Amino acid sequence: MCRVNAYYKEIIVNKSSDIGQGALSKPLPGLYIHIPFCHRKCRYCDFFSVTNKANIPSFLTALSSEMVLRSNLFKSFDTLYIGGGTPSLLSPDQLTALFQKIHQIFRINEDAEITIEVNPADVNDKFLEKAELLGINRLNIGIQSFDDNILNFLGRRHNSNQAISSIHYAREAGFENLGIDLIYGIPGQSRVEWKKNLQYAVSLNIPHISCYQLTLEANTPLGSEYLRGSFEVPDNDELFEWFMETSIFLEESGYYHYEVSNFSLGKSMMSRHNSKYWRHVPYLGLGPAAHSFDGVKRWWNIRSLKSYFRMLNSDRLPVENCEELNSENLKLESLFLGFRTKAGIKLAEFEEKYGYDLSEDRKIVMLIEAGHLEIKNGIMQPTRT
């Protein structure tokens, strides 16, 4: 039995009038596959991954079993996202076997967006040729920084030359739909240096840029060092200024700031897969620690490779826990997800779905009067401030 998260119960009681984005259409779900292997763990990373690559064959076998067990959940997908971990460390044969199994078990639409996350150190002719043959049409490159000092501090295994070369190699191979990740607010990183990173990315005409604030988790090496007082980080006011400068600079450079951390050169270059998360579109996640959502229920897999193997060897789904979302849960989630995005909340659709006029909510009116929200053409959107 699924439990309703106690956090949501508290919110329902205290904020029963909170509401959010309602979408009347039913777009196709997305498929996410988590590859939980890395050559080494980055010092800031809290995502589930392991460094023992000898387990990859056993993982691919277990993953195939999970695919079979989930084969009837959704009819088809129009996005496929291979994330991690570091999916680009799979060998060409392993990557081929993975895609053969995916297409054998699931229906992936012909016009699907198919993304794979890659480390710049892995981008070479052999990998890119295989990716193209497998139908991968979007690369998300984990650049993080074009500064070697910052890369060393973060524990990345690539250097700035590899970061730059990976973009050039990808383009030479015919990949135009490229996304890169960059991190700001790093100890020792000045705002001038951050601006240089953005300027360089813009000069390369990167179609999609994700700009993430460094998050220090206690169970990571960097998080532990911070708790011991080894370094300081920018305070919230400083980070807000970094965020504002980033948004202004990239928008003035022609980018569409469509989600808090994401910028694209036009709407066609937005991440179709990630947009599903913010729009409450169902998605299926496979692999250890992967999350799924069917429109009403959310569940997540165990964060243990050993347990993942054991459960699937017994033909059991490797689910750690799940939660049922009632109408109030969905309203609240729609609210904060919708306000993360430029698309905002369509008031008429919301009222039809939830029976509530959002524009007359007292708290919402206060946010509008304070300049944090605005209504344009029947859509309530967050402002930059």
C-alpha positions as CSV (number, residue, x, y, z in Angstrom):
1,M,0.0,0.0,0.0
2,C,1.2,3.5,-0.8
3,R,1.4,6.0,2.0
4,V,0.5,9.7,1.7
5,N,3.6,11.7,2.6
6,A,3.1,13.4,5.9
7,Y,4.6,16.6,4.5
8,Y,1.7,16.8,2.0
9,K,-0.8,16.1,4.8
10,E,0.4,19.1,6.7
11,I,0.2,21.3,3.6
12,I,-3.3,20.2,2.8
13,V,-4.5,21.2,6.3
14,N,-2.6,24.5,6.4
15,K,-3.0,25.5,2.8
16,S,-6.2,24.0,1.5
17,S,-6.8,26.9,-0.9
18,D,-3.4,26.6,-2.6
19,I,-3.8,25.7,-6.2
20,G,-1.8,25.3,-9.4
21,Q,-1.5,24.6,-13.0
22,G,-4.0,22.3,-14.7
23,A,-3.4,20.9,-18.2
24,L,-6.4,19.5,-19.9
25,S,-4.5,17.8,-22.7
26,K,-2.9,14.5,-22.2
27,P,0.6,14.5,-23.7
28,L,2.6,11.3,-24.0
29,P,4.8,10.3,-21.0
30,G,8.6,10.3,-20.9
31,L,11.0,7.4,-20.2
32,Y,14.0,8.0,-18.0
33,I,16.7,5.4,-17.5
34,H,19.3,5.9,-14.7
35,I,22.8,4.5,-15.4
36,P,24.3,4.4,-11.9
37,F,28.0,4.2,-12.8
38,C,30.8,6.7,-12.7
39,H,34.6,6.5,-13.2
40,R,34.8,8.4,-9.9
41,K,32.4,10.4,-7.8
42,C,32.5,14.2,-8.1
43,R,33.0,15.9,-4.7
44,Y,29.6,17.7,-4.8
45,C,27.4,15.0,-6.3
46,D,24.5,13.5,-4.2
47,F,23.0,11.5,-7.1
48,F,23.1,7.7,-6.7
49,S,26.1,6.2,-8.5
50,V,28.8,3.7,-7.9
51,T,32.4,3.3,-9.3
52,N,32.6,-0.5,-9.6
53,K,32.1,-0.8,-13.4
54,A,32.4,-4.6,-13.2
55,N,28.7,-4.6,-12.2
56,I,27.6,-3.0,-15.5
57,P,26.7,-6.4,-17.2
58,S,24.7,-7.5,-14.2
59,F,23.0,-4.1,-14.1
60,L,22.0,-4.2,-17.7
61,T,20.5,-7.7,-17.1
62,A,18.5,-6.4,-14.1
63,L,17.4,-3.3,-16.0
64,S,16.0,-5.5,-18.8
65,S,14.0,-7.4,-16.1
66,E,12.6,-4.1,-14.8
67,M,11.7,-3.1,-18.3
68,V,9.7,-6.3,-18.7
69,L,7.9,-5.8,-15.4
70,R,7.0,-2.2,-16.4
71,S,6.2,-2.9,-20.1
72,N,2.4,-2.5,-19.8
73,L,2.3,0.7,-17.7
74,F,2.4,3.2,-20.7
75,K,1.7,2.5,-24.4
76,S,4.3,4.8,-25.9
77,F,6.8,7.5,-25.2
78,D,7.9,10.6,-27.1
79,T,11.0,11.4,-25.0
80,L,13.8,9.1,-23.8
81,Y,16.4,10.4,-21.4
82,I,19.5,8.3,-20.5
83,G,20.9,9.9,-17.3
84,G,23.1,9.1,-14.4
85,G,25.7,8.6,-13.2
86,T,27.7,8.8,-16.4
87,P,25.9,7.0,-19.2
88,S,28.7,7.8,-21.6
89,L,31.0,5.4,-19.9
90,L,29.0,2.5,-21.4
91,S,30.9,0.7,-24.1
92,P,29.5,0.9,-27.7
93,D,28.3,-2.8,-27.3
94,Q,26.7,-2.1,-24.0
95,L,25.0,1.0,-25.3
96,T,23.8,-1.0,-28.3
97,A,22.4,-3.8,-26.1
98,L,20.6,-1.2,-24.0
99,F,18.9,0.5,-26.9
100,Q,17.9,-2.9,-28.5
101,K,16.2,-3.9,-25.3
102,I,14.4,-0.5,-25.0
103,H,13.0,-0.7,-28.5
104,Q,12.1,-4.4,-28.0
105,I,10.0,-3.7,-24.9
106,F,8.8,-0.1,-25.3
107,R,7.3,1.9,-28.2
108,I,9.5,5.0,-28.7
109,N,7.8,7.4,-31.2
110,E,9.7,8.2,-34.4
111,D,9.9,11.9,-33.6
112,A,11.0,11.3,-30.0
113,E,13.6,13.5,-28.3
114,I,16.3,11.0,-27.3
115,T,18.9,12.5,-24.9
116,I,22.0,11.0,-23.3
117,E,24.1,12.7,-20.6
118,V,27.8,12.7,-21.4
119,N,31.0,13.6,-19.7
120,P,33.3,15.7,-21.9
121,A,36.1,13.2,-21.4
122,D,34.0,10.5,-23.1
123,V,33.1,12.5,-26.3
124,N,35.1,11.0,-29.2
125,D,34.4,9.9,-32.7
126,K,33.6,6.3,-31.7
127,F,31.1,7.3,-29.1
128,L,29.4,9.9,-31.3
129,E,29.1,7.5,-34.2
130,K,27.4,4.9,-32.1
131,A,25.1,7.5,-30.5
132,E,24.0,8.7,-34.0
133,L,23.4,5.1,-35.2
134,L,21.2,4.4,-32.1
135,G,19.0,7.4,-32.9
136,I,20.2,9.6,-30.1
137,N,19.4,13.2,-31.2
138,R,20.3,15.3,-28.2
139,L,23.4,15.4,-26.0
140,N,23.5,16.9,-22.6
141,I,27.2,17.6,-21.8
142,G,28.3,18.0,-18.1
143,I,30.6,20.9,-18.6
144,Q,30.0,22.5,-15.2
145,S,32.8,25.1,-15.9
146,F,35.4,26.2,-18.5
147,D,37.8,26.9,-15.6
148,D,40.4,24.2,-14.7
149,N,40.7,25.4,-11.1
150,I,36.9,25.1,-10.6
151,L,36.8,21.7,-12.3
152,N,39.6,20.5,-10.0
153,F,37.7,21.9,-6.9
154,L,34.6,20.0,-7.9
155,G,36.4,16.8,-8.6
156,R,35.5,16.6,-12.3
157,R,37.6,14.2,-14.4
158,H,37.6,16.4,-17.5
159,N,39.5,19.6,-18.1
160,S,38.6,22.8,-19.9
161,N,40.2,21.7,-23.1
162,Q,38.1,18.5,-23.1
163,A,35.0,20.6,-22.3
164,I,35.6,22.8,-25.4
165,S,36.6,19.9,-27.6
166,S,33.5,17.9,-26.7
167,I,31.3,20.6,-28.1
168,H,33.3,20.9,-31.3
169,Y,33.4,17.1,-31.8
170,A,29.6,16.8,-31.3
171,R,28.9,19.5,-33.9
172,E,31.3,17.9,-36.4
173,A,29.5,14.7,-35.9
174,G,26.2,16.4,-36.8
175,F,24.7,16.9,-33.3
176,E,23.0,20.3,-33.2
177,N,20.7,19.8,-30.3
178,L,23.2,20.3,-27.5
179,G,22.7,21.2,-23.9
180,I,25.4,22.0,-21.3
181,D,25.3,22.2,-17.5
182,L,27.1,25.0,-15.7
183,I,27.4,25.6,-11.9
184,Y,27.7,28.9,-10.1
185,G,28.2,30.0,-6.5
186,I,31.3,27.8,-6.1
187,P,33.8,28.7,-3.3
188,G,36.6,30.6,-5.0
189,Q,34.6,31.5,-8.0
190,S,34.1,35.2,-8.6
191,R,31.1,36.7,-10.4
192,V,33.5,38.0,-13.1
193,E,34.7,34.4,-13.7
194,W,31.2,33.2,-13.8
195,K,30.3,35.8,-16.4
196,K,33.2,34.7,-18.5
197,N,31.8,31.2,-18.5
198,L,28.5,32.4,-19.7
199,Q,30.1,34.6,-22.3
200,Y,32.0,31.7,-23.7
201,A,29.0,29.5,-23.8
202,V,27.1,32.2,-25.7
203,S,30.0,32.6,-28.1
204,L,29.7,28.9,-28.9
205,N,26.0,29.4,-29.7
206,I,25.0,26.5,-27.4
207,P,21.3,25.8,-27.9
208,H,20.5,25.0,-24.3
209,I,22.2,26.1,-21.1
210,S,21.3,24.9,-17.6
211,C,22.7,27.1,-14.8
212,Y,22.6,25.5,-11.4
213,Q,23.5,26.9,-8.0
214,L,26.0,24.7,-6.2
215,T,24.2,22.7,-3.5
216,L,26.3,21.3,-0.7
217,E,24.8,18.1,0.7
218,A,26.1,16.9,4.1
219,N,26.9,13.4,2.8
220,T,29.3,14.6,0.1
221,P,33.0,15.4,0.4
222,L,32.4,19.1,-0.3
223,G,29.4,19.2,2.1
224,S,31.5,17.6,4.9
225,E,34.3,20.1,4.3
226,Y,31.9,23.0,4.4
227,L,30.5,21.8,7.7
228,R,34.0,21.7,9.1
229,G,34.5,25.3,8.1
230,S,37.1,24.6,5.3
231,F,35.6,27.3,3.1
232,E,32.8,29.8,2.8
233,V,30.0,30.1,0.3
234,P,28.1,33.1,-1.0
235,D,25.2,34.1,1.1
236,N,21.6,34.2,-0.2
237,D,21.7,37.8,-1.2
238,E,24.8,37.3,-3.2
239,L,23.4,34.2,-4.9
240,F,20.3,36.1,-5.8
241,E,22.4,38.7,-7.5
242,W,24.2,36.0,-9.4
243,F,20.9,34.5,-10.5
244,M,19.6,37.9,-11.6
245,E,22.7,38.7,-13.6
246,T,22.7,35.3,-15.2
247,S,19.0,35.7,-16.3
248,I,19.5,39.2,-17.6
249,F,22.7,38.4,-19.5
250,L,21.4,35.2,-21.2
251,E,18.1,36.8,-22.1
252,E,19.9,39.8,-23.6
253,S,22.0,37.3,-25.5
254,G,18.9,35.8,-27.1
255,Y,18.1,33.0,-24.7
256,Y,14.6,32.1,-23.5
257,H,14.5,31.7,-19.7
258,Y,11.9,29.1,-19.7
259,E,12.5,27.5,-16.2
260,V,14.4,28.7,-13.1
261,S,17.6,27.0,-14.1
262,N,17.1,26.6,-17.9
263,F,17.7,28.7,-20.9
264,S,17.2,27.8,-24.6
265,L,17.7,29.5,-28.0
266,G,14.0,29.6,-28.8
267,K,11.2,27.4,-27.6
268,S,12.1,24.6,-30.0
269,M,15.4,24.0,-28.1
270,M,13.7,23.5,-24.7
271,S,14.3,20.1,-23.1
272,R,11.1,18.3,-24.0
273,H,11.8,15.5,-21.5
274,N,12.5,17.7,-18.5
275,S,9.6,19.9,-19.3
276,K,7.3,17.0,-18.5
277,Y,8.4,17.1,-14.9
278,W,7.4,20.7,-14.6
279,R,4.1,20.2,-16.4
280,H,2.9,17.2,-14.3
281,V,3.1,14.9,-17.3
282,P,3.6,11.2,-16.4
283,Y,7.0,9.6,-16.7
284,L,8.5,6.2,-16.1
285,G,11.9,6.0,-14.4
286,L,14.0,2.8,-14.5
287,G,17.1,2.0,-12.6
288,P,18.2,2.5,-9.0
289,A,16.9,5.7,-7.4
290,A,14.8,6.5,-10.4
291,H,11.4,8.2,-9.8
292,S,8.1,7.7,-11.7
293,F,4.7,9.4,-11.9
294,D,1.5,8.2,-13.5
295,G,-0.6,11.3,-13.0
296,V,-1.9,10.2,-9.5
297,K,0.8,8.1,-7.9
298,R,4.5,8.7,-7.5
299,W,7.1,6.1,-6.7
300,W,10.8,5.8,-6.4
301,N,13.3,2.9,-6.6
302,I,15.8,1.8,-4.0
303,R,19.2,3.5,-3.8
304,S,21.2,0.3,-3.7
305,L,22.6,-1.7,-6.6
306,K,22.7,-4.9,-4.4
307,S,19.1,-4.6,-3.4
308,Y,18.1,-3.7,-7.0
309,F,19.7,-6.9,-8.2
310,R,18.2,-9.0,-5.5
311,M,14.6,-7.8,-6.0
312,L,14.7,-8.1,-9.8
313,N,16.3,-11.6,-9.6
314,S,13.1,-12.5,-7.6
315,D,10.9,-10.8,-10.2
316,R,9.9,-8.1,-7.8
317,L,9.8,-4.4,-8.7
318,P,12.6,-2.5,-6.9
319,V,10.4,0.2,-5.4
320,E,11.5,1.7,-2.2
321,N,8.3,3.7,-1.5
322,C,5.3,5.4,-3.2
323,E,2.7,8.0,-2.4
324,E,-0.8,8.7,-3.7
325,L,-1.5,12.3,-4.6
326,N,-5.0,13.5,-4.0
327,S,-6.5,16.6,-5.6
328,E,-5.1,19.0,-3.0
329,N,-1.6,17.5,-3.4
330,L,-1.8,17.9,-7.2
331,K,-3.0,21.5,-6.8
332,L,-0.1,22.4,-4.6
333,E,2.5,20.7,-6.8
334,S,1.0,22.3,-9.9
335,L,1.3,25.7,-8.2
336,F,5.0,25.5,-7.4
337,L,5.9,23.6,-10.6
338,G,4.0,26.1,-12.7
339,F,5.7,29.1,-11.0
340,R,9.1,27.5,-11.8
341,T,8.4,28.1,-15.5
342,K,7.9,30.9,-18.0
343,A,4.8,29.0,-19.3
344,G,3.2,29.7,-15.9
345,I,-0.4,28.7,-15.2
346,K,-3.3,28.9,-17.6
347,L,-6.1,30.4,-15.5
348,A,-9.0,29.1,-17.5
349,E,-7.7,25.6,-17.6
350,F,-7.0,25.6,-13.9
351,E,-10.5,26.8,-13.1
352,E,-12.1,24.2,-15.3
353,K,-10.0,21.5,-13.7
354,Y,-10.1,22.5,-10.1
355,G,-13.2,24.8,-9.9
356,Y,-11.2,27.7,-8.5
357,D,-10.5,31.2,-9.8
358,L,-6.8,31.6,-9.0
359,S,-6.8,35.3,-9.9
360,E,-9.1,36.0,-6.9
361,D,-6.9,34.3,-4.4
362,R,-5.8,36.8,-1.7
363,K,-2.3,35.6,-1.5
364,I,-1.9,35.5,-5.3
365,V,-3.2,39.0,-5.5
366,M,-0.6,40.1,-3.0
367,L,2.1,38.5,-5.1
368,I,0.9,40.3,-8.2
369,E,0.8,43.6,-6.4
370,A,4.3,43.0,-5.1
371,G,5.5,42.4,-8.7
372,H,6.4,38.8,-8.3
373,L,3.6,37.5,-10.6
374,E,1.8,38.9,-13.6
375,I,-1.1,37.9,-15.8
376,K,-0.8,38.1,-19.6
377,N,-3.4,36.7,-22.0
378,G,-5.0,34.6,-19.3
379,I,-1.7,33.1,-18.2
380,M,-0.3,33.8,-14.7
381,Q,3.5,33.9,-14.9
382,P,6.4,34.5,-12.5
383,T,8.4,37.7,-13.0
384,R,12.2,37.7,-12.7
385,T,11.9,39.3,-9.3
